Amino acid sequence: MLNALRKTKPSSTKQAPDKDPPANHESLALRMLVAIAERRIGLDAARCRLAITHLETAALLQGSLRRVLARHHLSDGQFAALVVLFSTEPEPISTAVLAEHTAVSRASMTDTIDKLEALRFAARTRDDLDRRVTYVRITPGGQEAIDATINDYLQTAADAVRHVRPKDQRTLIAAYLRLLRGLTDPGEPLRKGTPAT
């Protein structure tokens, strides 16, 4: 919904990396929501703008990264599973642990492994002592595919941050950790004017 209202404006000059981006990079919906927040008692407009800007930025970044995966014929789940398998090679990993490491259900992971096996990127084996336990390993073809995908994925991620100065990158990482804390901490939310710790 927010991206649908995004306004773009062609520019004949390249944006210098040490300058703030122009305001028209923000969607109309974002600017309207911030304007509403500024008029409503009890709302911190600056915090609202930060959260919604993060949402729009994350959506654009996710779209760029998913296009990379599409070029390599992989879904988000398949990519995540292959990255874990690539990292744990040569040790096999159980389906349950793989699901835990990629934050999906076992049923979803079973479906992902089915598709990776069809692509010959992964192979399953049964535990000799407990036939209920299934182990997964990445195949040589899977290693080759994920290695190339990881390079493209990380390059795209790095390119997305090319206009952010190194000192600002450190500040952003610290801010994102605080944002994660705000999303996961069940404690009392900070009110307007209350400093974060």
ZADREN-953183 format. One record per residue: residue in one letter; x, y, z of N, C-alpha, C, O in turn. Coordinates in nm, 2 decimals, decimal comma, m for minus. Layout:
! ZADREN-953183
(r 'A' (X Y Z) (X Y Z) (X Y Z) (X Y Z)) ...
! end
This chain:
! ZADREN-953183
(r 'M' (0,08 m0,12 0,00) (0,00 0,00 0,00) (0,09 0,12 0,00) (0,06 0,22 m0,07)) (r 'L' (0,19 0,12 0,08) (0,28 0,24 0,09) (0,36 0,26 m0,04) (0,38 0,37 m0,09)) (r 'N' (0,41 0,15 m0,09) (0,48 0,16 m0,22) (0,40 0,20 m0,33) (0,45 0,26 m0,43)) (r 'A' (0,27 0,17 m0,33) (0,18 0,21 m0,44) (0,17 0,36 m0,45) (0,14 0,41 m0,56)) (r 'L' (0,19 0,43 m0,34) (0,18 0,58 m0,34) (0,32 0,65 m0,35) (0,32 0,77 m0,34)) (r 'R' (0,42 0,57 m0,38) (0,56 0,62 m0,39) (0,57 0,72 m0,51) (0,52 0,69 m0,62)) (r 'K' (0,63 0,83 m0,48) (0,64 0,93 m0,59) (0,79 0,93 m0,63) (0,88 0,95 m0,55)) (r 'T' (0,82 0,92 m0,76) (0,95 0,92 m0,80) (0,97 1,04 m0,90) (0,88 1,08 m0,96)) (r 'K' (1,09 1,08 m0,90) (1,12 1,20 m0,98) (1,26 1,18 m1,04) (1,36 1,17 m0,97)) (r 'P' (1,27 1,17 m1,18) (1,40 1,15 m1,24) (1,49 1,26 m1,21) (1,45 1,38 m1,20)) (r 'S' (1,62 1,23 m1,20) (1,72 1,33 m1,17) (1,83 1,32 m1,27) (1,87 1,21 m1,30)) (r 'S' (1,88 1,43 m1,31) (1,99 1,43 m1,41) (2,13 1,42 m1,34) (2,23 1,40 m1,41)) (r 'T' (2,13 1,45 m1,21) (2,26 1,44 m1,14) (2,26 1,33 m1,04) (2,16 1,30 m0,98)) (r 'K' (2,38 1,27 m1,02) (2,39 1,16 m0,93) (2,40 1,21 m0,78) (2,47 1,31 m0,76)) (r 'Q' (2,33 1,15 m0,69) (2,33 1,19 m0,55) (2,46 1,16 m0,49) (2,51 1,05 m0,49)) (r 'A' (2,52 1,26 m0,43) (2,65 1,25 m0,36) (2,63 1,16 m0,24) (2,53 1,17 m0,17)) (r 'P' (2,72 1,07 m0,21) (2,70 0,97 m0,10) (2,70 1,03 0,04) (2,65 0,97 0,13)) (r 'D' (2,75 1,16 0,06) (2,75 1,21 0,19) (2,64 1,31 0,21) (2,65 1,39 0,31)) (r 'K' (2,54 1,32 0,13) (2,43 1,41 0,14) (2,30 1,33 0,18) (2,29 1,21 0,14)) (r 'D' (2,22 1,39 0,25) (2,09 1,33 0,29) (2,01 1,31 0,16) (2,01 1,40 0,07)) (r 'P' (1,93 1,20 0,15) (1,84 1,19 0,03) (1,73 1,29 0,03) (1,69 1,33 0,13)) (r 'P' (1,69 1,33 m0,09) (1,58 1,43 m0,10) (1,45 1,37 m0,04) (1,43 1,25 m0,04)) (r 'A' (1,36 1,47 0,00) (1,24 1,43 0,07) (1,15 1,35 m0,02) (1,07 1,27 0,03)) (r 'N' (1,16 1,36 m0,16) (1,07 1,29 m0,24) (1,10 1,14 m0,25) (1,03 1,07 m0,32)) (r 'H' (1,20 1,09 m0,18) (1,22 0,95 m0,17) (1,12 0,89 m0,07) (1,11 0,76 m0,07)) (r 'E' (1,06 0,97 0,01) (0,96 0,92 0,10) (0,82 0,92 0,03) (0,79 1,01 m0,05)) (r 'S' (0,74 0,81 0,05) (0,61 0,80 m0,01) (0,52 0,91 0,04) (0,53 0,96 0,15)) (r 'L' (0,41 0,93 m0,04) (0,31 1,02 0,00) (0,24 0,97 0,13) (0,21 1,05 0,22)) (r 'A' (0,22 0,84 0,13) (0,15 0,78 0,25) (0,23 0,81 0,38) (0,18 0,84 0,48)) (r 'L' (0,37 0,79 0,37) (0,45 0,82 0,48) (0,44 0,96 0,53) (0,42 0,99 0,65)) (r 'R' (0,45 1,05 0,44) (0,44 1,20 0,47) (0,31 1,23 0,53) (0,30 1,31 0,63)) (r 'M' (0,20 1,17 0,48) (0,07 1,20 0,54) (0,05 1,14 0,68) (0,00 1,21 0,77)) (r 'L' (0,11 1,02 0,70) (0,10 0,96 0,83) (0,18 1,04 0,94) (0,13 1,06 1,05)) (r 'V' (0,29 1,09 0,90) (0,37 1,17 0,99) (0,30 1,30 1,02) (0,30 1,35 1,13)) (r 'A' (0,24 1,36 0,92) (0,16 1,49 0,94) (0,05 1,46 1,03) (0,02 1,55 1,12)) (r 'I' (m0,02 1,35 1,02) (m0,13 1,32 1,12) (m0,07 1,30 1,26) (m0,13 1,35 1,35)) (r 'A' (0,04 1,23 1,27) (0,10 1,21 1,40) (0,14 1,34 1,47) (0,13 1,35 1,59)) (r 'E' (0,19 1,43 1,39) (0,22 1,57 1,44) (0,11 1,64 1,50) (0,12 1,72 1,59)) (r 'R' (m0,02 1,61 1,46) (m0,13 1,68 1,50) (m0,21 1,61 1,62) (m0,30 1,66 1,67)) (r 'R' (m0,16 1,48 1,65) (m0,23 1,41 1,75) (m0,16 1,40 1,88) (m0,04 1,37 1,88)) (r 'I' (m0,23 1,43 1,99) (m0,17 1,43 2,12) (m0,12 1,29 2,16) (m0,20 1,20 2,14)) (r 'G' (0,00 1,29 2,22) (0,05 1,16 2,27) (0,13 1,08 2,17) (0,19 0,98 2,21)) (r 'L' (0,14 1,12 2,05) (0,21 1,05 1,94) (0,35 1,13 1,92) (0,35 1,25 1,91)) (r 'D' (0,45 1,05 1,91) (0,58 1,11 1,87) (0,60 1,09 1,72) (0,63 0,98 1,67)) (r 'A' (0,59 1,20 1,65) (0,59 1,20 1,51) (0,73 1,15 1,45) (0,74 1,08 1,35)) (r 'A' (0,84 1,19 1,52) (0,97 1,15 1,48) (0,99 1,00 1,49) (1,04 0,94 1,40)) (r 'R' (0,94 0,94 1,60) (0,95 0,80 1,61) (0,86 0,73 1,51) (0,89 0,62 1,45)) (r 'C' (0,74 0,78 1,48) (0,65 0,73 1,38) (0,72 0,73 1,24) (0,71 0,63 1,17)) (r 'R' (0,78 0,84 1,21) (0,85 0,85 1,08) (0,96 0,75 1,07) (0,98 0,69 0,97)) (r 'L' (1,04 0,74 1,18) (1,15 0,64 1,18) (1,10 0,50 1,15) (1,16 0,43 1,06)) (r 'A' (0,99 0,46 1,22) (0,94 0,32 1,20) (0,89 0,30 1,06) (0,91 0,19 1,00)) (r 'I' (0,81 0,40 1,01) (0,75 0,38 0,88) (0,85 0,39 0,77) (0,85 0,32 0,67)) (r 'T' (0,95 0,47 0,79) (1,06 0,48 0,69) (1,14 0,35 0,69) (1,18 0,30 0,58)) (r 'H' (1,16 0,29 0,80) (1,22 0,16 0,81) (1,14 0,06 0,73) (1,20 m0,03 0,66)) (r 'L' (1,01 0,06 0,75) (0,92 m0,03 0,68) (0,93 m0,02 0,53) (0,94 m0,12 0,46)) (r 'E' (0,93 0,10 0,48) (0,94 0,12 0,34) (1,07 0,08 0,28) (1,08 0,02 0,18)) (r 'T' (1,18 0,12 0,36) (1,31 0,08 0,32) (1,33 m0,07 0,32) (1,39 m0,13 0,22)) (r 'A' (1,28 m0,14 0,42) (1,29 m0,28 0,43) (1,22 m0,35 0,32) (1,27 m0,45 0,26)) (r 'A' (1,10 m0,30 0,28) (1,03 m0,36 0,17) (1,10 m0,34 0,04) (1,10 m0,44 m0,04)) (r 'L' (1,16 m0,23 0,01) (1,24 m0,21 m0,11) (1,36 m0,30 m0,11) (1,40 m0,36 m0,22)) (r 'L' (1,43 m0,31 0,00) (1,55 m0,40 0,01) (1,51 m0,54 m0,01) (1,58 m0,62 m0,08)) (r 'Q' (1,41 m0,58 0,05) (1,36 m0,72 0,04) (1,33 m0,75 m0,11) (1,36 m0,86 m0,16)) (r 'G' (1,26 m0,66 m0,17) (1,23 m0,68 m0,31) (1,36 m0,70 m0,40) (1,36 m0,78 m0,49)) (r 'S' (1,46 m0,62 m0,37) (1,59 m0,63 m0,45) (1,65 m0,76 m0,42) (1,70 m0,83 m0,51)) (r 'L' (1,65 m0,81 m0,30) (1,72 m0,93 m0,26) (1,64 m1,05 m0,32) (1,70 m1,15 m0,36)) (r 'R' (1,51 m1,04 m0,32) (1,42 m1,15 m0,38) (1,44 m1,16 m0,53) (1,43 m1,27 m0,58)) (r 'R' (1,47 m1,05 m0,59) (1,50 m1,05 m0,74) (1,63 m1,13 m0,76) (1,64 m1,20 m0,86)) (r 'V' (1,72 m1,11 m0,67) (1,85 m1,19 m0,68) (1,82 m1,34 m0,67) (1,87 m1,42 m0,75)) (r 'L' (1,74 m1,38 m0,57) (1,71 m1,52 m0,55) (1,63 m1,57 m0,67) (1,65 m1,68 m0,71)) (r 'A' (1,54 m1,49 m0,73) (1,46 m1,53 m0,84) (1,55 m1,56 m0,96) (1,53 m1,66 m1,04)) (r 'R' (1,66 m1,49 m0,98) (1,75 m1,51 m1,09) (1,82 m1,65 m1,07) (1,86 m1,71 m1,17)) (r 'H' (1,83 m1,69 m0,95) (1,90 m1,82 m0,92) (1,79 m1,93 m0,89) (1,83 m2,04 m0,85)) (r 'H' (1,67 m1,89 m0,92) (1,56 m1,99 m0,91) (1,54 m2,05 m0,76) (1,52 m2,17 m0,75)) (r 'L' (1,56 m1,96 m0,66) (1,54 m2,00 m0,52) (1,44 m1,91 m0,45) (1,43 m1,79 m0,48)) (r 'S' (1,37 m1,97 m0,36) (1,28 m1,89 m0,27) (1,36 m1,85 m0,15) (1,47 m1,89 m0,13)) (r 'D' (1,30 m1,76 m0,07) (1,36 m1,72 0,06) (1,39 m1,84 0,15) (1,50 m1,85 0,20)) (r 'G' (1,29 m1,93 0,16) (1,31 m2,05 0,25) (1,42 m2,14 0,20) (1,50 m2,19 0,27)) (r 'Q' (1,42 m2,16 0,06) (1,53 m2,25 0,01) (1,66 m2,19 0,03) (1,76 m2,26 0,06)) (r 'F' (1,67 m2,06 0,01) (1,80 m1,99 0,02) (1,85 m2,00 0,17) (1,97 m2,03 0,19)) (r 'A' (1,76 m1,97 0,26) (1,80 m1,98 0,40) (1,84 m2,12 0,44) (1,94 m2,14 0,51)) (r 'A' (1,77 m2,22 0,39) (1,81 m2,36 0,42) (1,95 m2,40 0,37) (2,03 m2,46 0,43)) (r 'L' (1,97 m2,35 0,24) (2,10 m2,38 0,18) (2,21 m2,31 0,25) (2,32 m2,37 0,26)) (r 'V' (2,19 m2,19 0,29) (2,29 m2,11 0,36) (2,34 m2,19 0,49) (2,45 m2,20 0,52)) (r 'V' (2,24 m2,24 0,57) (2,27 m2,32 0,69) (2,34 m2,44 0,65) (2,44 m2,48 0,72)) (r 'L' (2,29 m2,52 0,55) (2,36 m2,64 0,51) (2,50 m2,62 0,46) (2,59 m2,69 0,49)) (r 'F' (2,52 m2,51 0,39) (2,65 m2,47 0,34) (2,74 m2,44 0,45) (2,86 m2,47 0,44)) (r 'S' (2,69 m2,38 0,56) (2,77 m2,34 0,67) (2,81 m2,46 0,76) (2,92 m2,46 0,82)) (r 'T' (2,73 m2,56 0,76) (2,75 m2,67 0,85) (2,82 m2,79 0,78) (2,86 m2,89 0,85)) (r 'E' (2,83 m2,78 0,65) (2,90 m2,89 0,58) (3,04 m2,91 0,63) (3,11 m2,81 0,66)) (r 'P' (3,10 m3,03 0,65) (3,04 m3,16 0,60) (2,95 m3,23 0,70) (2,91 m3,34 0,67)) (r 'E' (2,92 m3,17 0,81) (2,83 m3,23 0,91) (2,68 m3,23 0,86) (2,64 m3,12 0,82)) (r 'P' (2,61 m3,34 0,86) (2,47 m3,33 0,83) (2,39 m3,27 0,94) (2,44 m3,26 1,06)) (r 'I' (2,27 m3,22 0,92) (2,19 m3,15 1,02) (2,05 m3,21 1,01) (2,00 m3,24 0,90)) (r 'S' (1,99 m3,23 1,12) (1,85 m3,29 1,12) (1,75 m3,19 1,07) (1,77 m3,06 1,07)) (r 'T' (1,64 m3,24 1,02) (1,54 m3,15 0,96) (1,48 m3,06 1,07) (1,45 m2,94 1,04)) (r 'A' (1,47 m3,11 1,19) (1,41 m3,03 1,30) (1,50 m2,91 1,34) (1,46 m2,80 1,36)) (r 'V' (1,63 m2,94 1,34) (1,73 m2,84 1,37) (1,74 m2,73 1,26) (1,75 m2,61 1,28)) (r 'L' (1,73 m2,78 1,14) (1,73 m2,69 1,02) (1,61 m2,60 1,02) (1,62 m2,48 0,99)) (r 'A' (1,50 m2,65 1,06) (1,38 m2,57 1,07) (1,39 m2,47 1,18) (1,35 m2,35 1,16)) (r 'E' (1,45 m2,51 1,29) (1,47 m2,41 1,40) (1,57 m2,30 1,36) (1,54 m2,18 1,39)) (r 'H' (1,68 m2,33 1,29) (1,78 m2,23 1,25) (1,72 m2,14 1,15) (1,77 m2,02 1,14)) (r 'T' (1,62 m2,18 1,07) (1,57 m2,09 0,97) (1,43 m2,03 1,01) (1,36 m1,96 0,93)) (r 'A' (1,39 m2,06 1,14) (1,27 m2,00 1,19) (1,14 m2,03 1,12) (1,06 m1,95 1,09)) (r 'V' (1,13 m2,16 1,08) (1,01 m2,21 1,01) (0,96 m2,33 1,08) (1,03 m2,39 1,16)) (r 'S' (0,84 m2,38 1,05) (0,79 m2,50 1,10) (0,85 m2,62 1,04) (0,91 m2,61 0,93)) (r 'R' (0,84 m2,74 1,10) (0,90 m2,86 1,05) (0,83 m2,89 0,92) (0,89 m2,94 0,82)) (r 'A' (0,70 m2,87 0,92) (0,62 m2,90 0,79) (0,67 m2,82 0,68) (0,68 m2,87 0,57)) (r 'S' (0,69 m2,69 0,70) (0,74 m2,60 0,60) (0,88 m2,64 0,55) (0,91 m2,64 0,43)) (r 'M' (0,96 m2,68 0,65) (1,10 m2,72 0,61) (1,10 m2,85 0,53) (1,18 m2,87 0,44)) (r 'T' (1,00 m2,94 0,56) (0,99 m3,07 0,49) (0,96 m3,03 0,34) (1,02 m3,09 0,25)) (r 'D' (0,87 m2,94 0,32) (0,83 m2,90 0,18) (0,95 m2,83 0,11) (0,98 m2,86 m0,01)) (r 'T' (1,03 m2,75 0,19) (1,15 m2,69 0,13) (1,25 m2,79 0,09) (1,31 m2,78 m0,02)) (r 'I' (1,28 m2,89 0,17) (1,37 m3,00 0,14) (1,33 m3,08 0,02) (1,41 m3,12 m0,06)) (r 'D' (1,20 m3,10 0,01) (1,15 m3,18 m0,10) (1,19 m3,10 m0,23) (1,23 m3,17 m0,33)) (r 'K' (1,17 m2,97 m0,23) (1,20 m2,89 m0,35) (1,35 m2,89 m0,38) (1,40 m2,89 m0,49)) (r 'L' (1,43 m2,88 m0,27) (1,58 m2,88 m0,29) (1,63 m3,01 m0,34) (1,72 m3,02 m0,41)) (r 'E' (1,56 m3,12 m0,29) (1,60 m3,26 m0,34) (1,57 m3,27 m0,49) (1,64 m3,33 m0,57)) (r 'A' (1,45 m3,21 m0,53) (1,41 m3,21 m0,67) (1,51 m3,14 m0,76) (1,53 m3,17 m0,87)) (r 'L' (1,57 m3,03 m0,70) (1,67 m2,96 m0,77) (1,81 m3,02 m0,76) (1,91 m2,97 m0,82)) (r 'R' (1,82 m3,13 m0,68) (1,95 m3,20 m0,65) (2,05 m3,11 m0,58) (2,17 m3,12 m0,60)) (r 'F' (1,99 m3,02 m0,50) (2,08 m2,93 m0,41) (2,09 m2,98 m0,27) (2,18 m2,94 m0,20)) (r 'A' (2,01 m3,08 m0,23) (2,02 m3,14 m0,10) (1,98 m3,28 m0,10) (1,91 m3,33 m0,20)) (r 'A' (2,02 m3,36 0,00) (1,99 m3,50 0,00) (1,96 m3,54 0,15) (2,02 m3,49 0,24)) (r 'R' (1,86 m3,63 0,17) (1,82 m3,67 0,30) (1,87 m3,82 0,33) (1,88 m3,90 0,24)) (r 'T' (1,90 m3,84 0,46) (1,93 m3,98 0,50) (1,86 m4,00 0,63) (1,84 m3,91 0,71)) (r 'R' (1,84 m4,13 0,66) (1,77 m4,16 0,79) (1,88 m4,20 0,89) (1,99 m4,25 0,86)) (r 'D' (1,85 m4,17 1,02) (1,94 m4,20 1,13) (1,94 m4,36 1,14) (1,84 m4,42 1,14)) (r 'D' (2,06 m4,42 1,16) (2,07 m4,56 1,17) (2,01 m4,61 1,29) (1,95 m4,73 1,29)) (r 'L' (2,01 m4,54 1,40) (1,96 m4,58 1,53) (1,81 m4,54 1,55) (1,74 m4,62 1,62)) (r 'D' (1,77 m4,43 1,50) (1,64 m4,38 1,51) (1,58 m4,34 1,38) (1,61 m4,23 1,33)) (r 'R' (1,50 m4,43 1,32) (1,46 m4,41 1,18) (1,36 m4,29 1,17) (1,33 m4,24 1,06)) (r 'R' (1,32 m4,24 1,29) (1,23 m4,12 1,28) (1,30 m3,99 1,25) (1,25 m3,89 1,21)) (r 'V' (1,44 m4,00 1,28) (1,52 m3,88 1,26) (1,58 m3,87 1,12) (1,63 m3,97 1,07)) (r 'T' (1,56 m3,76 1,05) (1,61 m3,74 0,91) (1,72 m3,64 0,91) (1,70 m3,53 0,97)) (r 'Y' (1,83 m3,67 0,85) (1,94 m3,57 0,83) (1,94 m3,52 0,69) (1,90 m3,59 0,60)) (r 'V' (1,99 m3,40 0,68) (2,00 m3,33 0,55) (2,14 m3,28 0,52) (2,21 m3,23 0,61)) (r 'R' (2,19 m3,30 0,40) (2,32 m3,25 0,36) (2,31 m3,18 0,23) (2,22 m3,21 0,15)) (r 'I' (2,39 m3,09 0,21) (2,40 m3,02 0,08) (2,48 m3,10 m0,02) (2,58 m3,16 0,02)) (r 'T' (2,44 m3,10 m0,14) (2,51 m3,18 m0,24) (2,61 m3,09 m0,31) (2,61 m2,97 m0,29)) (r 'P' (2,71 m3,15 m0,39) (2,80 m3,06 m0,46) (2,73 m2,96 m0,55) (2,78 m2,85 m0,56)) (r 'G' (2,62 m3,00 m0,61) (2,55 m2,91 m0,70) (2,49 m2,79 m0,62) (2,48 m2,68 m0,66)) (r 'G' (2,44 m2,83 m0,49) (2,39 m2,73 m0,41) (2,49 m2,63 m0,36) (2,47 m2,51 m0,34)) (r 'Q' (2,61 m2,68 m0,33) (2,72 m2,60 m0,29) (2,76 m2,50 m0,40) (2,78 m2,38 m0,37)) (r 'E' (2,76 m2,54 m0,52) (2,80 m2,45 m0,63) (2,69 m2,35 m0,65) (2,72 m2,23 m0,67)) (r 'A' (2,56 m2,39 m0,64) (2,45 m2,30 m0,66) (2,45 m2,19 m0,55) (2,43 m2,07 m0,58)) (r 'I' (2,46 m2,23 m0,43) (2,45 m2,14 m0,31) (2,57 m2,05 m0,31) (2,55 m1,93 m0,26)) (r 'D' (2,68 m2,10 m0,34) (2,80 m2,01 m0,34) (2,78 m1,89 m0,44) (2,81 m1,78 m0,40)) (r 'A' (2,74 m1,92 m0,56) (2,71 m1,81 m0,65) (2,60 m1,72 m0,61) (2,61 m1,60 m0,62)) (r 'T' (2,50 m1,78 m0,55) (2,38 m1,70 m0,50) (2,42 m1,61 m0,39) (2,39 m1,49 m0,38)) (r 'I' (2,50 m1,66 m0,29) (2,55 m1,58 m0,18) (2,63 m1,46 m0,23) (2,61 m1,35 m0,17)) (r 'N' (2,72 m1,48 m0,33) (2,79 m1,37 m0,38) (2,70 m1,26 m0,43) (2,72 m1,14 m0,40)) (r 'D' (2,60 m1,29 m0,51) (2,51 m1,19 m0,57) (2,43 m1,13 m0,46) (2,40 m1,01 m0,47)) (r 'Y' (2,38 m1,21 m0,37) (2,30 m1,16 m0,26) (2,37 m1,06 m0,17) (2,32 m0,95 m0,15)) (r 'L' (2,49 m1,09 m0,13) (2,57 m1,00 m0,05) (2,61 m0,87 m0,12) (2,62 m0,76 m0,07)) (r 'Q' (2,64 m0,89 m0,25) (2,68 m0,77 m0,33) (2,56 m0,67 m0,34) (2,58 m0,55 m0,33)) (r 'T' (2,44 m0,73 m0,36) (2,32 m0,65 m0,37) (2,30 m0,57 m0,24) (2,26 m0,46 m0,24)) (r 'A' (2,32 m0,65 m0,13) (2,30 m0,59 0,00) (2,40 m0,47 0,03) (2,36 m0,37 0,08)) (r 'A' (2,52 m0,50 m0,01) (2,62 m0,39 0,01) (2,60 m0,27 m0,08) (2,61 m0,16 m0,04)) (r 'D' (2,55 m0,30 m0,20) (2,52 m0,19 m0,29) (2,41 m0,10 m0,24) (2,41 0,02 m0,26)) (r 'A' (2,31 m0,16 m0,17) (2,20 m0,09 m0,12) (2,24 0,02 m0,01) (2,17 0,11 0,01)) (r 'V' (2,36 m0,01 0,05) (2,40 0,08 0,16) (2,51 0,17 0,11) (2,58 0,23 0,19)) (r 'R' (2,53 0,18 m0,02) (2,65 0,26 m0,07) (2,65 0,40 m0,04) (2,75 0,47 m0,03)) (r 'H' (2,53 0,46 m0,01) (2,52 0,60 0,02) (2,53 0,63 0,17) (2,52 0,75 0,21)) (r 'V' (2,54 0,53 0,25) (2,55 0,54 0,40) (2,70 0,54 0,44) (2,77 0,44 0,42)) (r 'R' (2,74 0,65 0,50) (2,88 0,66 0,54) (2,91 0,56 0,65) (2,82 0,52 0,73)) (r 'P' (3,04 0,51 0,66) (3,08 0,41 0,76) (3,03 0,45 0,90) (2,98 0,36 0,98)) (r 'K' (3,05 0,57 0,94) (3,02 0,61 1,08) (2,86 0,60 1,10) (2,82 0,57 1,21)) (r 'D' (2,79 0,63 0,99) (2,64 0,62 1,00) (2,60 0,48 1,00) (2,49 0,45 1,06)) (r 'Q' (2,67 0,39 0,94) (2,64 0,25 0,94) (2,64 0,19 1,08) (2,56 0,12 1,12)) (r 'R' (2,74 0,23 1,16) (2,75 0,19 1,30) (2,64 0,24 1,38) (2,58 0,17 1,46)) (r 'T' (2,60 0,36 1,36) (2,49 0,42 1,43) (2,36 0,35 1,39) (2,27 0,33 1,48)) (r 'L' (2,34 0,32 1,26) (2,22 0,25 1,22) (2,21 0,11 1,28) (2,10 0,07 1,32)) (r 'I' (2,32 0,04 1,28) (2,32 m0,10 1,34) (2,27 m0,09 1,49) (2,19 m0,17 1,53)) (r 'A' (2,33 0,01 1,56) (2,29 0,03 1,70) (2,14 0,06 1,71) (2,07 0,01 1,80)) (r 'A' (2,09 0,15 1,62) (1,95 0,19 1,62) (1,86 0,07 1,59) (1,75 0,05 1,65)) (r 'Y' (1,90 m0,02 1,49) (1,82 m0,13 1,46) (1,81 m0,23 1,57) (1,71 m0,30 1,59)) (r 'L' (1,92 m0,25 1,65) (1,92 m0,33 1,76) (1,82 m0,28 1,87) (1,75 m0,36 1,93)) (r 'R' (1,81 m0,15 1,88) (1,71 m0,09 1,97) (1,57 m0,11 1,92) (1,48 m0,13 1,99)) (r 'L' (1,56 m0,10 1,79) (1,43 m0,12 1,73) (1,38 m0,27 1,75) (1,26 m0,29 1,78)) (r 'L' (1,47 m0,36 1,73) (1,44 m0,50 1,76) (1,40 m0,52 1,90) (1,30 m0,59 1,94)) (r 'R' (1,47 m0,45 1,99) (1,43 m0,46 2,14) (1,29 m0,41 2,16) (1,21 m0,46 2,24)) (r 'G' (1,26 m0,30 2,09) (1,12 m0,24 2,10) (1,01 m0,33 2,05) (0,90 m0,33 2,10)) (r 'L' (1,05 m0,41 1,95) (0,95 m0,51 1,89) (0,94 m0,64 1,97) (0,84 m0,70 1,96)) (r 'T' (1,04 m0,67 2,04) (1,04 m0,80 2,11) (1,03 m0,79 2,26) (1,00 m0,89 2,33)) (r 'D' (1,06 m0,68 2,32) (1,06 m0,66 2,46) (0,91 m0,64 2,51) (0,85 m0,54 2,46)) (r 'P' (0,86 m0,73 2,60) (0,72 m0,71 2,64) (0,70 m0,60 2,74) (0,59 m0,58 2,79)) (r 'G' (0,80 m0,53 2,78) (0,79 m0,43 2,88) (0,71 m0,31 2,84) (0,66 m0,31 2,72)) (r 'E' (0,70 m0,21 2,92) (0,62 m0,09 2,90) (0,68 m0,01 2,78) (0,80 0,02 2,79)) (r 'P' (0,61 0,03 2,68) (0,66 0,10 2,57) (0,70 0,24 2,61) (0,64 0,30 2,71)) (r 'L' (0,80 0,30 2,55) (0,85 0,43 2,58) (0,74 0,53 2,53) (0,69 0,52 2,42)) (r 'R' (0,72 0,63 2,61) (0,62 0,74 2,57) (0,70 0,85 2,51) (0,82 0,86 2,52)) (r 'K' (0,63 0,94 2,45) (0,69 1,06 2,39) (0,77 1,13 2,49) (0,73 1,16 2,60)) (r 'G' (0,90 1,16 2,45) (0,99 1,24 2,54) (1,07 1,15 2,63) (1,16 1,20 2,70)) (r 'T' (1,04 1,02 2,63) (1,12 0,93 2,72) (1,24 0,88 2,65) (1,23 0,82 2,54)) (r 'P' (1,36 0,91 2,71) (1,49 0,87 2,63) (1,50 0,72 2,64) (1,47 0,65 2,74)) (r 'A' (1,56 0,66 2,53) (1,59 0,52 2,52) (1,72 0,49 2,60) (1,81 0,58 2,61)) (r 'T' (1,73 0,37 2,65) (1,86 0,34 2,72) (1,94 0,25 2,64) (2,05 0,21 2,68)) 
! end
